[in-house]
Amino acid sequence: MKKYIIALFAILSLAASCNINEFLTEDPVMSQSTELTLSDYNGLNKAIAGAYSPLAGSGWYGAFFVLDAEMRAGNAMIPINTNFQSGRMQTPYTMNYNPDNTSGLWGTAYYVISACNNVINAIDNNAEALITSSHPQADLNNLKAEALALRALSHFDLLRLYCHLDGSNGEYGVCVITEPQLPTDMPARASVEETYAQIIKDLTDAESLMSDGYQRGSVADPKATFNKLAIQALLARVYLYHKEYSKAAEYATKVINSNKFQLWTAEEYPSVWGKEIAGNGGEVIFEIYGKQTNSYDAWWEGPSHMTNPIGYADCAASAQLTDLFEDGDVRGTRGVRGEDDGKVLFCTDQDQVSGGQLWTMKYYGKGDGNATSTPDFNNVIVLRLSEMYLIRAEAAVNGAGSTAQADLNAIRSNRGASLLTAVPTKNDVALERRLELNFEGHLWFDLDRTGGSISYSDANITRNIAAGDKLWALPIPKSQVDINENLVQNPGY
């Protein structure tokens, strides 16, 4: 059997974005070493199961991919009492990015891509040998579909973070890697369009391969792995970003009409965020499972600790966000941390040490931690039903249908907000996305993909970022540009 090699640039990337000693001395769960064979179904299955783990890392959904985006966009801020935090959010808050001080997602995402490529390549090259009476072709197809979906998500999140989504500097996408790499390979960046094309191809191929009823078994949280509806939901988002509005509406409708998910009611909404599986499923389509036993979990830097006034307390809610909610809207309800957990969406700290600063309660924790020795843990929702209604509404105001008012009101009626009586505008949809998806890592990317700008002041800073500014695309880590002579740095860095 062919020997599968993880790309050298991916290994070096991951080492550069985390503790180098830990990386070199602790065998990662998903490591494609000679000890882990890809010559049978069980080995392939374990490789894909392990490939989900890095999504919970601190540089990805486990913390900073989400929280940094909230900081940059203005939904979040460093507490007014700046002694009341650890300094971990200074870079995204001040936008003081440079190639030596940027996101570590590059290495982690390409590590996942490499693992997926190894599995896909093994299945494609050895299909006949891998098929057995216990594991027919359909089982291999499902594994390959999971690998394709993970590869697509990885490329998509790289595109969102390191590229201009509004079309400016569109020649600079990311390195599109679809084959196992040799240590001597030096991949160049594809264009933005080429990157989108591969993401969409991977997702549509995954959709066609995966069985309708497939769900990965023997996992603590089945919503933390891809099934066909999760793939279709991700396709709806990707098509929206790519401005293929009819396709975005089509795929959002597939998920909505599946009747597998239900909008949370106003009564449910405050209490679902800290559950083991949020609200027993409810709106959740795909999420990241937060657990101490995952070696990639961000621990002290996880969202339930970073947004907790008795934790690191680096990421507070801004008035630019909290002042947007109308009276009666459950999404803007306020209380006291430790007294009103699971009852409201924003809380002050119990002793008011931070001067009445508000904190999101979307990560109030599952009760797994010990306040004196370990942080709490929280699942991080990536895709949920409300976003599908918002995608379809945005598609409609861009000419793909007429459901915008009904879709926005479906959400608002379940949040205690007043119903819209006029045909919504693009601004109405954008505002509803901000209200509904706050602290889930969307606003920054929404502004980027629509050519928006940022202008506001809070108690600590004044921020003005024009459309097309270099800051919309973060710099690629210098360590990557140094080892790959074909890798072009983003303009302006």
VOGU-3710 file (C-alpha; in Angstrom, 3 decimals, decimal comma):
1> mkkyiialfa> 0,000/0,000/0,000  1,143/3,514/-0,792  2,660/5,405/2,126  0,641/8,529/2,959  2,567/11,595/4,016  1,248/14,572/5,952  2,305/17,814/4,300  5,472/19,190/5,902  4,096/22,707/5,728  1,027/21,607/7,684
11> ilslaascni> 3,103/20,028/10,439  5,327/23,081/10,690  2,241/25,301/10,668  0,680/23,479/13,581  3,938/23,498/15,499  4,257/27,236/14,930  0,713/27,894/16,151  0,897/25,961/19,431  3,391/24,836/22,018  6,199/23,294/19,987
21> nefltedpvm> 7,301/20,974/22,790  3,802/19,588/23,311  3,380/19,064/19,580  6,611/17,143/19,204  6,270/14,982/22,299  2,554/14,178/22,336  1,178/12,102/19,465  -1,942/13,905/18,191  -5,175/11,931/18,126  -5,406/12,199/14,325
31> sqsteltlsd> -1,727/11,732/13,488  -1,190/9,745/10,296  1,894/7,860/11,442  3,139/4,481/10,272  1,441/3,013/13,354  -1,981/4,092/12,120  -2,828/2,071/9,036  -5,247/3,316/6,410  -5,469/-0,109/4,816  -8,795/-1,105/6,400
41> ynglnkaiag> -12,107/0,449/7,317  -11,363/0,685/11,023  -8,171/2,655/10,444  -9,939/5,026/8,067  -12,830/5,418/10,486  -10,507/6,291/13,364  -8,615/8,773/11,206  -11,788/10,702/10,356  -13,050/10,554/13,946  -9,771/12,093/15,056
51> aysplagsgw> -9,870/14,756/12,353  -12,776/16,475/14,132  -10,742/17,054/17,283  -8,668/20,079/16,170  -11,865/22,056/15,488  -12,070/22,436/19,285  -8,602/23,998/19,474  -8,021/27,513/20,759  -7,274/28,883/17,287  -10,503/27,589/15,803
61> ygaffvldae> -14,029/27,104/17,148  -12,695/26,277/20,603  -12,109/29,973/21,211  -10,405/32,606/19,109  -11,805/32,074/15,602  -15,180/32,976/17,108  -14,303/35,416/19,890  -11,653/37,339/17,934  -14,218/37,945/15,192  -16,616/39,401/17,766
71> mragnamipi> -13,844/41,669/19,058  -12,914/42,912/15,595  -16,506/43,608/14,597  -17,515/45,500/17,747  -19,930/43,051/19,380  -17,307/42,426/22,054  -14,771/44,542/23,866  -12,095/44,421/26,520  -13,738/45,278/29,854  -13,875/48,951/30,755
81> ntnfqsgrmq> -11,894/48,079/33,864  -8,856/46,841/31,947  -7,379/45,244/35,063  -10,295/42,847/34,904  -8,812/40,631/32,152  -5,653/38,751/31,114  -4,621/40,585/27,951  -5,345/37,679/25,602  -7,736/39,699/23,430  -5,556/42,772/22,910
91> tpytmnynpd> -4,568/41,937/19,330  -8,068/41,505/17,854  -9,365/44,412/19,928  -6,678/46,853/18,820  -6,378/45,217/15,364  -2,627/45,199/15,851  -2,069/42,265/13,498  1,214/41,466/11,800  2,720/38,258/10,353  4,346/37,461/13,699
101> ntsglwgtay> 1,134/38,076/15,628  -1,768/36,610/13,723  -4,238/33,746/13,915  -2,875/30,222/14,210  -5,743/28,741/12,204  -3,530/28,308/9,132  -1,554/25,430/10,600  -4,438/23,701/12,359  -6,769/23,798/9,350  -4,133/22,434/6,975
111> yvisacnnvi> -3,405/19,669/9,437  -7,073/18,615/9,215  -6,978/18,963/5,435  -3,946/16,666/5,304  -5,686/14,017/7,385  -8,765/14,216/5,155  -6,667/13,964/2,001  -4,960/10,839/3,288  -8,319/9,168/3,914  -9,830/10,255/0,603
121> naidnnaeal> -6,764/9,095/-1,292  -6,746/5,732/0,485  -10,408/5,128/-0,340  -10,034/6,181/-3,976  -6,935/4,039/-4,557  -7,975/0,929/-2,634  -11,756/0,783/-2,856  -11,956/-2,857/-3,938  -9,657/-4,058/-1,172  -11,468/-1,990/1,468
131> itsshpqadl> -14,968/-3,284/0,700  -15,988/-6,233/2,891  -19,216/-7,915/3,888  -19,115/-5,929/7,130  -18,358/-2,636/5,409  -19,879/-2,303/1,933  -19,350/0,540/-0,511  -21,927/2,717/1,263  -19,798/2,713/4,437  -16,753/3,898/2,504
141> nnlkaealal> -18,850/6,542/0,769  -19,995/7,892/4,120  -16,417/8,120/5,430  -15,283/9,849/2,262  -18,218/12,273/2,519  -17,216/13,196/6,067  -13,636/13,762/4,915  -14,797/15,946/2,022  -17,039/18,003/4,325  -14,242/18,540/6,845
151> ralshfdllr> -11,859/19,504/4,047  -14,418/21,963/2,698  -15,039/23,510/6,126  -11,294/23,880/6,651  -10,707/25,590/3,305  -13,784/27,785/3,847  -12,696/29,012/7,269  -9,192/29,696/5,935  -10,763/31,699/3,105  -12,931/33,666/5,515
161> lychldgsng> -10,039/34,578/7,789  -7,136/35,233/5,428  -8,846/36,556/2,270  -10,909/39,538/1,159  -14,457/38,268/0,756  -15,906/41,365/-0,918  -13,978/40,787/-4,154  -11,048/43,129/-3,516  -7,665/41,431/-3,970  -9,656/38,461/-5,251
171> eygvcvitep> -6,606/36,877/-6,794  -5,465/35,835/-3,322  -7,403/32,867/-2,029  -5,765/30,120/0,019  -3,672/27,089/-0,871  -6,159/24,529/-2,157  -4,765/21,132/-1,142  -6,601/18,038/-2,362  -3,824/15,438/-2,434  -1,342/14,108/0,148
181> qlptdmpara> 1,721/16,344/0,046  5,434/15,601/-0,061  7,831/17,515/2,205  9,241/19,263/-0,865  5,859/20,563/-2,092  5,463/24,340/-1,975  1,817/25,072/-2,818  0,830/28,499/-4,099  -2,364/30,342/-3,282  -5,324/29,742/-5,542
191> sveetyaqii> -7,630/32,623/-6,419  -10,704/33,339/-4,330  -12,903/31,923/-7,108  -10,818/28,770/-7,384  -11,026/28,320/-3,632  -14,803/28,675/-3,648  -15,040/26,238/-6,555  -13,179/23,545/-4,629  -15,191/24,124/-1,457  -18,471/23,812/-3,352
201> kdltdaeslm> -17,256/20,745/-5,249  -16,225/19,019/-2,037  -19,561/19,744/-0,397  -21,719/18,728/-3,347  -19,646/15,552/-3,780  -20,093/14,848/-0,063  -23,829/15,419/-0,340  -24,126/12,959/-3,230  -22,007/10,293/-1,509  -23,519/10,347/1,978
211> sdgyqrgsva> -26,480/8,146/2,808  -29,615/10,041/3,796  -29,830/8,472/7,234  -26,130/8,295/7,997  -24,956/9,500/11,389  -21,569/8,647/12,880  -22,058/6,278/15,785  -20,250/5,716/19,083  -19,713/9,433/19,706  -20,721/11,458/22,754
221> dpkatfnkla> -22,357/14,128/20,605  -23,630/13,072/17,164  -24,265/16,741/16,327  -20,499/17,262/16,427  -20,037/15,184/13,246  -21,267/15,710/9,699  -24,428/14,153/8,338  -26,199/15,080/5,101  -28,242/17,907/6,625  -25,136/19,478/8,145
231> iqallarvyl> -23,475/19,329/4,734  -26,512/20,983/3,146  -26,555/23,678/5,831  -22,887/24,435/5,210  -23,605/24,579/1,471  -26,349/27,139/2,137  -23,824/29,328/3,964  -21,124/28,923/1,319  -23,533/29,753/-1,499  -24,638/32,872/0,397
241> yhkeyskaae> -21,028/34,012/0,765  -20,468/33,327/-2,936  -23,587/35,355/-3,779  -25,299/32,408/-5,441  -28,554/33,436/-3,837  -30,889/30,955/-5,530  -28,654/28,077/-4,456  -28,365/29,503/-0,946  -32,163/29,679/-0,653  -32,537/26,182/-2,125
251> yatkvinsnk> -30,204/24,590/0,406  -31,522/26,560/3,363  -34,997/25,365/2,403  -33,822/21,746/2,279  -32,700/21,999/5,881  -35,775/23,906/7,048  -38,161/21,519/5,313  -36,443/18,433/6,693  -38,422/19,014/9,919  -35,462/17,605/11,864
261> fqlwtaeeyp> -34,914/20,864/13,740  -37,169/23,277/15,605  -36,757/26,964/16,368  -36,182/27,566/20,044  -39,003/29,470/21,690  -38,508/32,621/23,718  -38,887/30,529/26,864  -36,247/28,009/25,754  -33,746/30,399/24,242  -31,831/31,537/27,358
271> svwgkeiagn> -31,401/28,015/28,727  -30,112/26,062/25,724  -26,549/27,355/25,520  -24,982/25,541/28,441  -26,517/22,145/27,770  -24,542/19,007/26,929  -26,351/18,981/23,587  -27,988/22,380/23,330  -31,686/22,175/24,044  -31,679/18,422/23,333
281> ggevifeiyg> -30,911/19,324/19,734  -33,569/21,881/18,865  -31,914/24,213/16,393  -28,448/22,641/16,446  -27,318/21,260/13,083  -23,566/21,048/13,692  -21,547/21,974/16,752  -18,136/21,544/18,333  -18,147/19,294/21,372  -16,408/20,944/24,301
291> kqtnsydaww> -14,905/18,426/26,693  -11,866/18,193/28,932  -10,944/14,806/27,448  -10,324/16,312/24,007  -6,581/16,998/23,939  -7,215/19,956/21,604  -9,726/21,655/23,904  -8,725/25,248/24,677  -9,270/24,812/28,430  -8,496/28,148/30,139
301> egpshmtnpi> -8,810/29,940/26,807  -12,142/28,354/25,922  -15,167/30,608/25,431  -16,826/29,708/28,737  -13,731/30,984/30,541  -12,856/33,929/28,267  -16,380/35,370/28,585  -16,740/34,657/32,293  -16,133/37,545/34,734  -14,628/35,082/37,225
311> gyadcaasaq> -12,506/33,497/34,478  -9,994/35,287/32,275  -12,757/37,832/31,577  -11,156/39,170/28,391  -14,250/39,239/26,197  -17,137/41,386/27,410  -20,207/42,499/25,481  -20,190/45,985/23,980  -22,913/48,599/24,232  -22,871/48,721/20,411
321> ltdlfedgdv> -24,493/45,291/20,596  -26,529/45,300/23,800  -28,231/48,635/23,026  -29,676/47,207/19,788  -32,290/44,979/21,433  -35,822/46,235/21,875  -37,789/45,716/25,071  -39,256/42,236/25,255  -36,660/40,625/23,015  -35,307/37,668/25,002
331> rgtrgvrged> -31,980/37,987/23,186  -31,263/41,200/25,069  -32,333/40,157/28,574  -29,973/40,956/31,446  -29,218/39,566/34,862  -26,405/38,678/37,274  -23,834/35,978/36,615  -24,153/33,130/39,100  -27,744/34,043/39,877  -29,429/34,168/36,477
341> dgkvlfctdq> -27,416/31,601/34,484  -29,705/29,974/31,934  -32,352/32,663/32,378  -30,963/35,649/30,478  -28,545/36,304/27,599  -26,308/38,966/29,191  -25,077/39,186/32,762  -23,043/41,461/34,985  -20,515/39,911/37,362  -21,960/39,061/40,737
351> dqvsggqlwt> -19,848/41,487/42,784  -19,937/44,266/40,168  -16,135/44,423/40,193  -16,139/45,292/36,501  -18,458/48,252/36,995  -21,615/46,732/35,553  -19,994/45,407/32,370  -22,203/42,917/30,523  -21,064/39,450/29,413  -22,636/37,036/26,947
361> mkyygkgdgn> -24,330/33,989/28,452  -24,056/31,850/25,308  -21,085/30,121/26,948  -22,106/29,859/30,576  -20,804/26,285/30,751  -22,049/22,732/31,148  -20,920/22,406/34,755  -17,973/20,178/33,882  -15,317/22,381/35,450  -14,270/23,313/38,941
371> atstpdfnnv> -14,033/27,054/39,466  -10,964/26,680/41,667  -8,939/24,275/39,511  -10,299/23,876/35,959  -12,414/25,997/33,614  -15,898/24,979/32,613  -16,569/23,557/29,157  -19,136/24,532/26,543  -20,219/23,300/23,151  -19,794/25,839/20,341
381> ivlrlsemyl> -22,588/25,899/17,776  -21,397/26,210/14,172  -24,644/25,741/12,235  -28,201/26,083/13,503  -31,716/26,449/12,158  -32,111/30,197/12,725  -29,206/30,819/10,367  -31,024/28,890/7,636  -34,002/31,263/7,931  -31,604/34,220/7,865
391> iraeaavnga> -29,807/32,852/4,801  -33,093/32,409/2,970  -34,195/35,905/3,975  -30,953/37,433/2,712  -31,249/35,488/-0,518  -34,791/36,832/-0,910  -33,827/40,501/-0,490  -31,191/39,858/-3,141  -33,772/38,639/-5,628  -34,085/34,932/-4,847
401> gstaqadlna> -37,635/34,582/-3,563  -40,095/36,519/-1,431  -39,825/34,865/1,969  -37,780/37,515/3,769  -40,553/38,959/5,925  -41,954/35,558/6,897  -38,485/34,161/7,625  -37,427/37,074/9,812  -40,740/37,027/11,635  -40,438/33,286/12,240
411> irsnrgasll> -37,338/34,088/14,274  -38,648/37,273/15,889  -41,918/35,661/16,980  -39,844/33,088/18,873  -37,723/35,748/20,557  -40,414/38,040/21,913  -39,504/40,762/19,410  -42,059/42,849/17,520  -42,989/41,517/14,090  -41,948/43,298/10,911
421> tavptkndva> -44,871/44,864/9,087  -43,031/46,041/5,976  -41,021/44,211/3,357  -37,513/43,861/4,833  -34,475/45,565/3,332  -30,917/44,300/3,196  -30,217/46,384/6,298  -33,094/44,710/8,128  -31,643/41,278/7,388  -28,158/42,371/8,409
431> lerrlelnfe> -29,475/43,718/11,718  -31,421/40,527/12,416  -28,296/38,465/11,751  -26,404/40,590/14,265  -29,126/40,251/16,896  -29,597/36,518/16,464  -26,043/35,322/15,834  -24,114/37,593/18,182  -21,099/35,971/19,863  -21,238/33,099/17,374
441> ghlwfdldrt> -18,551/34,578/15,134  -20,588/35,937/12,187  -20,665/39,752/12,154  -17,062/40,351/11,055  -17,399/37,973/8,113  -20,844/39,359/7,219  -19,383/42,849/6,939  -16,425/41,586/4,935  -18,456/39,614/2,390  -20,944/42,474/1,840
451> ggsisysdan> -18,339/45,226/1,517  -19,290/46,800/4,815  -17,265/49,061/7,072  -16,860/49,591/10,804  -17,028/52,910/12,620  -17,671/53,254/16,351  -16,218/54,274/19,672  -16,400/52,587/23,041  -14,900/53,401/26,420  -11,449/52,221/25,329
461> itrniaagdk> -10,989/52,766/21,585  -12,264/54,444/18,429  -12,369/52,153/15,407  -12,747/53,001/11,739  -12,206/50,259/9,144  -13,234/51,100/5,609  -14,428/48,558/3,057  -11,446/46,963/1,343  -9,023/47,812/4,152  -6,129/45,365/4,484
471> lwalpipksq> -7,426/44,401/7,935  -10,331/42,431/6,468  -7,794/39,749/5,497  -5,491/38,726/8,345  -1,794/38,207/7,614  -0,567/34,686/6,951  1,866/33,581/9,678  5,427/34,600/8,842  6,614/31,062/9,609  4,570/29,841/6,632
481> vdinenlvqn> 5,830/32,440/4,185  9,386/31,684/5,312  9,181/27,948/4,563  7,168/28,202/1,344  8,718/30,334/-1,373  5,488/30,201/-3,414  3,284/31,557/-0,631  2,439/35,235/-1,182  1,707/37,337/1,908  -1,487/39,397/1,993
491> pgy> -1,027/42,950/0,665  -0,174/45,527/3,304  1,618/43,250/5,763
//
